[in-house]
Amino acid sequence: MERDGNDRATASRYAVPALEKGLDVLELLSDRSESMSQTDIARGLGRNVSEVFRTLSALEGRGYIRRTPSGQYRLTLRLFEMSRTHSPYEELLRVALPVMRDLSAEVRETCHLTTLRDGAIVVLAQNESPKPVRLSVEVGSSHSPLATTSGRILLAAMEDGSRRDFLRDYTAFATWQEAERSAFLARVAEIAGRGYEIARDERHQGGLDIGVLVGTATSTMKAALIVATLRSGSGPDAEGIRTALARAANRINRLLGVVRPLSTLSEGQE
């Protein structure tokens, strides 16, 4: 007990109040999936609003947090980038790339892996089709979560509240007509129910995008595995690609130690 008292005394002696305030804010925001107002943050930390304001300004200036259009605060990916050498996406790519090579060889189509980062769909990796004419997407490029197969799949994997906050804070969803918003949310709900998405002619005439979720609705790491190709009179076999994608995603999940709910498994999966 005496040693515990000494430890507390030592910690108090070397405490840095301003640093502790900043860490308190970061830890509070990391525990919340939704954005928080300055008043909510002050209340959550048991501090007054003016005291929190200076800390928020400093963290925002250094890029650790950002303000949403509604004036609330949320974490950026700066901490994620600082810890990227130990990022879960490093392990995801290590596991997924060989599986993606096998998938492209099996279906003879280009496949790519995406995730949501700071409000946008980001392409993490790609394996190109062995065919001489093929579609390709640039690794590292960013795309709209509202206008992509990947975006709908990853939105479908969110809880309702998190999805609502994401759409409000990161997208132009609120500017759409009510009918458009309702149709989009209905489509996302259908994806959540069936576990995959198929989109035709979305980005260009004759295009075909088929995708499945990697990870689960409850896992911290989520990604979308997508095959992007062109339709012709002789194919491709969309159902065959969907089944191969489901097997590949399930294989990645097993290698990552992720167990998928039975309701999301498709016929033909291992």
Secondary structure, DSSP 4 states (H G I P E B T S, - for coil): -HHHHHHHHHHHHT--HHHHHHHHHHHHHHH-SS-B-HHHHHHHHT--HHHHHHHHHHHHHTTSEEE-TTS-EEE-SHHHHHTGGG-HHHHHHHHHHHHHHHHHHHH-S-EEEEEEETTEEEEEEEE--SSSS-----TT-EE-SSSSHHHHHHHHTS-HHHHHHHHHHHSSGGGS-HHHHHHHHHHHHHHHHHSEEEEESSSSTTEEEEEEEES-TTSS--EEEEEEEE-BTTB--HHHHHHHHHHHHHHHHHHHT----GGGPPTT--
